[in-house]
Amino acid sequence: SGPSVLANRTILITAGPTREPIDAVRFIANRSSGRMGFAIAAAAAMAGARVTLIAGPSALPTPAGVTRVDVQTALEMHSATLSRAEAADIFVAAAAVADYRVAEPATGKVKKTDAPPSLQLTPNPDIVRDVAAMPDAPFTLGFAAETDDLIHHAQGKLNAKGLDMIAANRVGDGLGFEVDDNQLEVIWNGGGATLGPMPKRQLATALIKLLGEHWHAAR
Ligand code: PMT
């Protein structure tokens, strides 16, 4: 095979969950392990790209040749990503970002009471939408995690968020989050491809190849 089209290109990737604090010891999060996004970072580095991985809390090791920036909350992931997006050729949003955060997290540990407590939530900024809306936006691949109507909802997110491509995965019933294997329906304006089911590492290699081809064609 010839030289990779992604050689020396700059790729920015988000991965993992975010943690939204409730008080000093508690948080709201989700089941993302970071595996999909970390595998994409590893595959991009293998293809010769300069890779920065903005990682929510994950126990996974940093892939070889990847620069890792650790964050906790969606707001931290948003600013860490936006400040690096202008320098990127490609942005991949594989993180499972919390749509909401607790409006006013307590600074200490909240005491147990007899009455059931309530939490006031407020929306988080949409990282991938904000990157795609930048004047000099990188080529942007988003993800969609759906339990039903996969293609329909993914198509909606592709359009609503102004993305170049979207990779949709079915979640629930032992698919998508946390597990090793995944299947992706990749959609762009005018086409699509099914990748997998296969282990996330292989899937990431196939996705990076497809992404390189589309980025190259769009230049
Ligand atoms: O980490 P693993 O355990 O390996 O699991 C992988 C995964 C299932 C988490 C991954 O493949 C995946 O689908 N990630 C996106 C999950 C998700 O949050 O999807 P969504 O449909 O809620 O969001 C759509 C897109 O908008 C995603 O690209 C997401 O990163 C992005 N987003 C969402 C909200 C927000 N505030 N900012 C964002 O950038």
Boltz pocket constraint, residues with backbone or C-beta under 6 A from the ligand:
constraints:
  - pocket:
      binder: B
      contacts: [[A, 14], [A, 16], [A, 31], [A, 32], [A, 33], [A, 34], [A, 35], [A, 36], [A, 37], [A, 74], [A, 93], [A, 94], [A, 95], [A, 96], [A, 97], [A, 98], [A, 99], [A, 124], [A, 125], [A, 126], [A, 127], [A, 128], [A, 129], [A, 141], [A, 142], [A, 143], [A, 144], [A, 145], [A, 146], [A, 157], [A, 167], [A, 169], [A, 171], [A, 176], [A, 177], [A, 178], [A, 179]]
      max_distance: 6.0
